[in-house]
Amino acid sequence: MRIVIGANHRGFSARGMLVEILRQRGEDVVDCGVFDSSPADYPDIAMEVAGKVSHGHAERGILIGGMGFGMAIAANKFPGVRAVLCHDEIAAEISRRHCDCNVLCLSSDLTAPEMLQHIVESWLAAPFEGGRHARRLEKIARLEDENMKK
């Protein structure tokens, strides 16, 4: 699976750790940086990662910020992107099973590195359940179509 990953300066070290873990798992990783701890604006990183997911250049994306809220807000401005901020494995799993979340946002300030790894692994392992959840995602897609055209 192709996974695009990016972080701002506050997620810099967590990004490096997760890139290594993903590559060890055999994932095709597109690393959008940042590549040092110099200040970087989260909308710029979210734009690059979410843009690649939105345009079909990657199946999934991971964004890491200090808190992660801004990353999720910015990523959700792209058509077809379903980005959520997760602080634990259960939320990550349910985000995939029920919402087919394709961009995972993480908080490097609030989440220990080993927990970040567990969250990512749960998110990657969980399949979309479809069924009643698919019907709901179709409604979200219609809302997106209607409101992004304005």
C-alpha positions in Angstrom: 0.0 0.0 0.0 1.3 3.5 -0.8 1.2 5.7 2.3 2.2 9.4 2.2 3.4 10.9 5.5 4.2 14.3 6.6 4.7 16.4 9.8 5.3 19.9 10.9 8.3 20.7 13.1 6.6 19.5 16.2 6.0 16.1 14.6 9.4 15.9 13.1 11.0 13.1 15.2 7.7 11.1 15.3 7.5 11.2 11.5 11.0 9.8 11.2 10.2 6.9 13.6 7.0 6.1 11.8 8.6 6.2 8.3 11.1 3.6 9.5 8.4 1.4 11.0 6.2 1.6 7.8 9.1 0.7 5.6 10.0 -2.2 7.8 6.4 -3.4 7.3 7.0 -3.3 3.6 4.8 -0.3 2.9 5.5 2.0 -0.1 6.2 5.2 1.8 6.2 8.7 0.3 7.9 10.9 2.9 6.9 14.6 2.5 9.0 15.7 5.5 9.7 18.0 7.3 13.3 16.9 7.3 14.5 19.1 10.2 13.0 20.8 13.2 12.7 24.3 11.7 9.3 25.9 12.1 6.8 24.7 9.4 3.2 25.6 8.9 0.8 22.6 9.3 -1.5 23.7 6.4 1.4 23.4 4.0 2.2 19.8 5.1 -1.5 18.8 5.2 -1.9 20.2 1.7 0.8 18.0 0.3 -0.3 14.8 2.0 -4.1 15.2 1.6 -3.6 16.4 -2.0 -1.8 13.1 -2.9 -4.6 11.1 -1.3 -7.3 13.2 -2.9 -5.7 12.8 -6.3 -5.2 9.0 -6.0 -1.4 9.1 -5.7 -1.6 7.3 -2.4 -4.2 5.1 -0.7 -3.6 6.5 2.7 -1.9 9.4 4.5 -0.5 10.1 7.9 -0.1 13.6 9.3 1.7 14.5 12.6 1.5 17.8 14.3 2.0 19.0 17.9 -1.7 18.6 18.6 -3.0 17.4 15.3 -6.2 19.4 15.2 -5.1 21.8 12.5 -3.7 19.0 10.3 -7.2 17.3 10.4 -9.0 20.5 9.6 -6.7 21.3 6.6 -6.7 17.8 5.3 -10.5 17.6 5.2 -10.6 20.5 2.8 -9.7 18.1 0.0 -12.3 16.1 -2.0 -12.5 12.4 -1.0 -10.3 12.9 2.1 -11.6 11.6 5.4 -9.1 12.7 8.0 -9.5 12.1 11.7 -7.4 12.8 14.7 -6.8 9.7 16.8 -5.3 9.4 20.3 -5.7 5.7 20.8 -5.9 2.4 19.0 -9.7 2.0 19.4 -10.4 5.3 17.7 -8.0 4.5 14.9 -9.6 1.1 14.3 -13.2 2.4 14.3 -12.2 5.3 12.1 -11.3 2.7 9.4 -14.1 0.2 10.1 -17.0 2.8 10.2 -15.7 5.8 8.2 -13.1 4.4 5.8 -10.8 7.1 7.1 -7.9 7.5 4.6 -5.8 10.2 6.5 -4.8 9.6 10.0 -3.8 12.6 12.1 -1.7 12.2 15.2 -0.5 14.4 18.1 3.2 14.1 18.9 2.7 16.3 22.0 0.0 14.2 23.6 1.0 10.7 22.5 4.0 8.6 23.4 6.1 7.3 20.5 5.2 3.6 21.2 1.5 4.5 21.3 1.8 6.3 18.0 3.2 3.0 16.5 0.2 1.0 18.0 -2.3 3.6 16.7 -0.8 3.4 13.2 -0.7 -0.4 13.2 -4.3 -0.6 14.3 -5.4 1.9 11.6 -3.6 0.0 8.9 -4.9 -3.4 9.9 -8.6 -2.5 10.2 -10.7 -3.0 7.1 -13.7 -0.9 6.1 -16.9 -2.8 7.1 -19.1 -1.4 4.3 -22.9 -2.1 4.8 -24.7 0.7 6.7 -21.4 2.6 6.9 -21.1 2.8 3.1 -24.5 4.4 2.9 -23.4 7.0 5.3 -20.2 7.7 3.4 -22.3 8.1 0.2 -24.2 10.9 2.0 -21.0 12.5 3.1 -19.7 12.4 -0.5 -22.9 14.1 -1.7 -22.5 16.8 0.9 -18.9 17.3 -0.2 -20.0 17.5 -3.9 -22.7 20.0 -3.2 -20.7 22.2 -0.9 -17.3 22.2 -2.7 -18.8 23.4 -5.9 -19.9 26.7 -4.4 
